[in-house]
C-alpha cells in the first residue's frame, strides 16, 4: 500500500520548512524510527524519523527546495511491504499522485526568468476565491503580488509558496521598481528560515506597546558568591554571573507572576514555574533555548543545564522541545563589553531582561568615594500585560537579590 511521507509540524509555531538533506534514497528500505531526512525549520535543524517501515518509492521535495508547509507530501513510500508492480500501474491512484508531483517538479525547474502565464479564476468557480496556502497568501501580501496572476502548481491548481516566489523572481509586473546600476562586489545572501522568522517575530514585537525600566546593581556580593561556587564545584561546569542572574530572576518572578506570563490577546496566562529562555547567538541568527523550572534548581544545576543547551545551540543540535515553553527571557551582552542595551520583546512573553557588563565605578559609600563593581539591567515589558509599577517592583526585588544573593536562595 502506497503512503505519503508528509512534512511534520515541529511545534505549534512552525509555518514552513526546508529539507536540507535526504538520508535515504529512492528505493531504499526504511525502518520505523529510522532517520529519513534533515529538516530546517524557522528555529532548528533536526532529523525526522520515519513513521512506518517500508520502501521510499519517490522523493517529491528535493534538497534545498523552496520552503513547504507542514503536512505537505515530502515523498511517497510503500508501508510495510516491498514495492509492488501494481502500485505503479498506469491509471492507479499512486501513479496519478506521482504524475501530479512530477508536473510540480517540472514547474519548479523552469527557467526563473520565464514570464509566468497569467491565470485568473472565473468568478463562477468556487465563488471567485483563489485556492492558495496560508504561507503563499502571506508571501504574496508581503510582496504585493496579486494571487490571481500566479499559476498554481499544487493539487487542483492550488497556489503554494513556491509559485509566489517563482512569480516574484520571474519579473512579473508587481510594481515599477527603478532600474539600479549594478555595483561590483555586492554579495547577496538569501534569508535562511531562521532569519525570516527573526524578521517576522521582531516586526510583531515592534508593534507591541512596550516600556522599559532600568536599574543599576552593586555586584560585589554576587561576584564573591560566584568565586566560592567555582571553588566548591571544582571540575564541574563553572557557574557564571548569567547563571546567578537566572536563579535570582526566577525567585523574583515567583513573587511577581505578572512578569512570568504570556500575552494571548484577550487573556494573560500567568505561569507557576519560571521557564527562563536564554538568548544564544548562533551563526547567522539567534535562538532562545529554555531552562525549565529555574526556581527549583540550584545555581550549579542551572549552570549545567545552560552549558548543555548552549552547546547544542552552537552545534546545531537543538530539538524543538529545547525551545518550547518559555515564560521569560534573559539576554546578556555583558561579555561583549556592552554596558546597557534594550532587548526586544520575545512574544508572546510579557517581559524580557537585558543584562549589561560589570564595570568598576566610583560611587559614594557611607559618604566617601569608593570603587564598586556595577551592572546595569533593563527590563522591557508588554504594557498590555504588565503595568509600570509591577515592573518596577520586580526590578527592585531583583536588585535586592543580586546585591544580597542569600535572600533568594
N, C-alpha and C positions, 0 to 999 in steps of 0.2 A: 504494500500500500504506500503510495507516494505521500509525503508530508512536506509542508513548507517549514523552513528554518527562518523564524522571524526575529527581527532585532528586538532585544528585550528592553524593558524600561527599568533603568537602574536608578531608582529614587524618584520621588514624585516631581522633582524639578527638571527632569531630563526632557528636553524638547527634540533633540536630534542626536545623531552620532555618525561617526565615520569609521569604517573598517580599515584599520591601518595595516593588518597582516592576517592572511588566512593561514592557519596552522595545519590545515588539511587540504588536499587537492581533490578535484573531481574524480570519482571512482574509488576514493579511499573508504575503508571501513571505519566507522566511528562507534565507540562505546559510550553509553550513557555516563555523563560526568566527565568525559574527556574534553580537554581544551580544544575548541573548534576554531576560534579566531580572536584577535585582539581588537577591542572596540574603544575608540577615542570619543568620549562624550565631552560635555561642556566643563566637566570637573576633573575627571580621572581617565586614565587608560588602563583597562584591565581585560583579562582573558574571560571569554564567555564559553561556558561549558555546554555540551550537547544535552538536550533534554531527553533524548531517547537513543537507543542503539540502532544502527543501520548503515546505509551507504550514502555518501554525499554524491548525488546524481549531477547536480548543476549548481554552479556559483552564479547568482543573479546580480550581486553587487561586487564590483571589483575593488581592489585595494586602493584607498585614497580617493574613491569616487565621491562626488558631491554628497553632502550630508543627507541622510534619510531619517525619517521619523521612526519612533518606536512602533513595533508591530508590523513594519513594512517587511515583506519577504526578503531575506538575505540569500537564501539558497533553497534547493529542492532536494529532498532525500527520501530514501525508502526506509520505513520504520520497521525494524526487527526482521528484515529479510534481505536477500540479495536482490539486485536489480532484475526485474522480470522483463521479458520481451514485450508483453502486452502493455506494460506501463508506458512504453514509448510508441505504441501503435498510432498510426495516423487516425485522427479524429477522436482519440481518447482525451479525457479531461486533463490528464497530466501533460500530454503533448500540447494541448491547446494553451495551457498555462505557460509552458516553456516557450512556445511560439510568441506569446504575448510579451514575455520578458526579453526575448531576443529582439523583438521590434523596439523595445525600450532601450536595449543596449546599443542597437544601431543608431537610434536617435541621439544617444549620448555621445556617440563617436563622430557625429557630424562636425564639419569644419565650424569652429566657434565664430568665424567671421561671416558665415552664411546668414542671409536675411531669413527670419522665421516668417512663414506664411501666416497672414492674419486670419484667425478663425473666430467668428462671432456666433454665439449660440442663439438660435431663434428664440424669440420671446415666448413662443408657444411651448417650448421644451423645458420641462422642469420649472415652469413659472419664470423663465428668464434668469434663473440662478445658475451661476457658473460653478461647476464642480471643481473644488480646489482644496488641498490640505491646509490645515491651520498654519503650518510653517510657511507654505507658499504664499498664503494671504499676507502674513506678516512681512515677508521679504518684499512682496510687491508693494505693500503700503509704505515701507521704509524707502523704497527706491522710486516711488511714484510711477509704477508700471500698471497699466490697465490690464487686468486679468483677461478681459475679452480678446486681447490681442496676443495672448500666449497660447501656443499649441501644446495641448496636454498629451503626455505620453503614458500617463497612468491608466489603470483599469477604467474602461468606459470613457476615455478621454479626460480623466481627472488630471488637473494641473498639480504637479508636485514641485517641490522646491527647486529641483534641478532644472525644470522647464523655465522657471522665472530667472534663475541665474543665467541660463543659456540665452534667453531673450535680452537680458541686460548686456551680456557680453557681445551680442550679435550686432549691436549698433542700431537696434530698432528705435524709432522716434519716441523717446521718453520726454526729453527736454531738449533745449537747444544750447548745449554747453559750448563755451568758447574754445576755439582751437588753440591749445597751448603749444609753444615751441618745445621740441624735445630738448632735454637737458642731459648732458653727459654725466655718467657716474651715479645716476639716481637708482637706488635699489628699492624695488617694490616687494614687500613681504605681505602675502595674503594672511589675513587673520586666522589664527587657529580657532578651534572650537572653544578653548578656554578663554582666549582674548575676546571672542564675540560675546561670550557670557559675561565677562567682566564689564565690557562696554554696556551691555544691556542692563545689568544689575546696578551699575553706577549711575546710569541715567534714571533708573527707578528711584535710587536712593536720593538723587539730587532733587527729585520732585517732592520729597517728604519735608514737612515743616520741622526743621531741627533747630536746636540751640546748643551752644557749647558752654561748659563751665570748666575753669582751670584752677589749679591749686598747686602750691609748692610744698614739698615734703622734705623734712630733715631725715636723711637716710643713714645716720650714724649707727643707730642700734640695729638696723636691718643688715648693714654690712658686717657688723660684728657677729650677728646670728649666722649669716651665710658662711663666714670663715669657720665658725665652730662646726657647722653641719658638714662642710667639706672635710675637715679633720676627722669627724665622727664616722663618716661613711667610707673613708679610705678609698679603695679601688672601685667602689660603686660609682654610678653616674653622679657627677658633681652638681649639686643644686646651684641654680643661678638666681640672680635677682628676679628674673622673669618668673621663675617657679614660686618664689616668695610672694611676688605680686599676685600671681594666680590664686594662691592659697588664701591670702587675706582678702582679695576681692570676692572670693566665694563666701567667706564669712560675712562680709558686708552685704552681699546680695541676699543672704538669708535674713538679714534684718530689714532689707528694703526690696521686697519681692517685686515691686513695680518696675524695677530695673531688670529683673530676671524674667523677661516677658517677651512675647511675640505680639505684634500688632496685626490683627486679622480683619481689617475693615470695620465691621460693626461690633467687634469684640476684641478684648485684650486677654491673652492667655497667660496667667501667672504660673510659673513652674516651681515645684517644691524642691528641686535639686539644681545645683549650679553646673550646667554642662557648658564649659567655657571653651570657646574656639580660640585657637592661637594662629594669628596671621603668619604665614610662612611664604617667603619669596622663593619661587622656583623659576627655572629657565623660561623666559617669555611669559611669566604670569604670576599669579598669587592664588594660594589655596588657604582654606581655613579649616584644618582638621580639629576635631573636638575631643577634649578630655572630659569624660562624663563624671558626675558626682564628685566634683573637686572639694566640696565642703566636708566630705567624709574621708578624703585622702590626706596623708601626711605630706610634708614638703618633699621628702625623699620619694614617695610614690608618684607624686606629680612630676618630679624630675625624670623618673624612669619612663613614665607614660609620654612625656614631652619628647624625650630623646628618641623614643620608638617612632612616634608619628612624624617627627621632623625628618628622620632618616628615610622613612617610607615616602614622604612627600618629595624629597630631593632625588630619590632614585626612581621615581615614577611608579611606585608600588602601592599607592593608596587604594583602598577599597571604598566603595560608596558609603559603607557603614561608618568609615572614619570621618565622614563629612556631615553626616545627618545628626539631627537632634540638638544642635547648639542653641543656647538661650542667651548668651552674652559673648562678646568678642574682645580680646586684648590684642592691640597692635603695638609692638615695641620696636622703635628705631634708635634706641639709645646706643646700641653697638656701633652705629654709623656716626656717632657724634652729634646727632640731631637733638637739640636742647628741648624743643617743643614743636608740636605739629597738631593738626586737627585730622582725626581719622573719619573717613566717610562711613556712614551708617551701613550696616550689613542686614538689609531687610530679609525677613520680617522682624528681626530682633529690634527691641526698643532702645538699645543703647550699645555703645562701643567705647572702650577706653584706650587712649593714646598715651604711651609711656616714652618719655624722653631720656636723655643721658644723665648720669650723675656727675655733677660738676662741683668742684670746691669753690665756695664763695665766701666772701667776708660778710658776716651778719652780726647783729647785736645780740650778745648773750649776757644776761644779767648786767646790762648797761655798758658792757665792754665789747670791743670788736673781736671777733673770733672767726677762724676758718672752719666752715662746716660743709659736708657733702650734701648737696641739694639736688632734688629731682622734681621736674615739672610733669604733671599728669593732666590730661584734658579729657573731659567726658562729653561725648556727643549723644544727645537724646532726641528721640522722636517725640515732638510735643503733642502728638495725638494720643500718646500713651503715658507720657511722663510730664509732670509739671516741674517748674524750675526749683521750687522748694524741696521737692522729693529728690531731685538730682543733687542739690546742694547738701542735703543730709547724708546721702550716700557717700559723697566725696569727703565730708567731714569725718565720717567713721572710717573710711579707707585711709585717710591721712593718719588718724589716731592709731590704727592697727599697724601701719608701716613704721611709725615713729616709736611704737612700743609693741612689737610683734607678739609678745606674750598675751596681749589682750584678745588676740584672735585664735590662739592655739589651745 
